[in-house]
Amino acid sequence: MVSLQSNRVERLQFGSNPTRNMQLLLSKLEGSTIVPRPDKYYTFIYKAKTPNIRYDQHPLVQCGSVSKTGFKAYNVHWGQVRQYSWNEVLSNLYELNEEEFTSLTNVPLARFRTT
């Protein structure tokens, strides 16, 4: 378990490119997991499988419920709860503390794609 006491993202120099921002962010985060815990904050890389659906490739979420098939989480980029299936999560999930999560809500991370 990684210590999430300090803000690991406050000194990062983010730009306007969501892909570069996500690469920078993930290069500085430790404490990845495979299964999220309810009420915790995470970011990860995702690729939806449902045809003709718009999705966020770089979710910034607060986890809700976890099931055998995936998990539901509030995605701040969408402003609503979304369903994430395990097979479509392309990276580990990186846990964030509340201060980091709040800091990242103002960073261009969202990368909306269509399958």
N, C-alpha and C positions, 0 to 999 in steps of 0.2 A: 504494500500500500504506500502510495507516494504522499508526501506532505503537501497539502493544498492550502497552506497558511498564507503564502505570499502570492502576489499577483505576477505570474510568469509572463504576462503578455503586455504589461503597461509600457515597456521600453521598446517594443518592436516597432519598426518603421514600416507601416502598412501603406500601400499605394491604392490605386483605383482598380487594379486587376484582381478579380476574385480568385483566379487560379494561383497566381503568385502569392497572394495573401494567405491562401490555405496552405501552400507549400511551406511558407515561412512559419506559419503557426504550428503546423505539425512537426517541423524540424526542432522546435523549442519545447514541445510538450512531452512529458513522460507520464507514466501512470496509465497506460492503456489497459483496456479490459475487453472482453468479448461479450459479456452479458451486462447490460446496464442495471442500475438499481433505481427503483422508483424515487422520485423527487430529487434526483441528482442531475447535474448539468453535464452535457456532452457535446462533442463535435466529432464528425467522421466523414468519410467519403461514401457516397451511395449512388447506385444506378438502378432505377426502377425497371421492372420487367413488363408491367402491364402495357400493352400496345396503345399508342396515341395518348399517353398521359403526360402531363407536365409535372416535373418534379424538381426538387432542389438537390443538386449534386453535393453540396457542402452544408448539410443541416447543422444548425445550432439549436439544440433542444433541451427541454426539461423532460426527463423520462416520466411516463405515467405508468401504465401496466405492462408487464412482461408475460409472454405466453410461449408455447412450444414453437409457434410459427414466426414470432418476431416480437415487436413491442410497439406501443403507441406512445407518442411524445408530442409535446407542444413545441412546434417549430416557430421560432420568432420571426423568421423570414416570411412565412406564410401568415402568421398571426392566428394559427389554428392547430388543432391536434391532427397529426398525420400518422399513418400506419407504415411501419418499416419491417420488411421481412428479412430474416437472417441471411438468406442466400444472396441478397442484393447489397448487403453491407460490404464494401470493398476494402475497408481498412478496419483496424481495431477502433474501439470507441475511446476517445480521450476525455477523461473526466476533468471538469473545470470547477473551480470554486465559484461562489456567488459573485465575488468581485470581478473575476476574469470573465465570467459569463456576461455581466453587465457591461464591462468594457468592450467586449466583442460585438454587442448589439449595434454599435455604431461603426463597425468596420465592414467594408464591402467584401463579404464572404459568399453571399448567395450566388449560386450559379444555376439558374433555371434552364432546364433542358426538356426536350420532348422525345419520348421513345419512338 
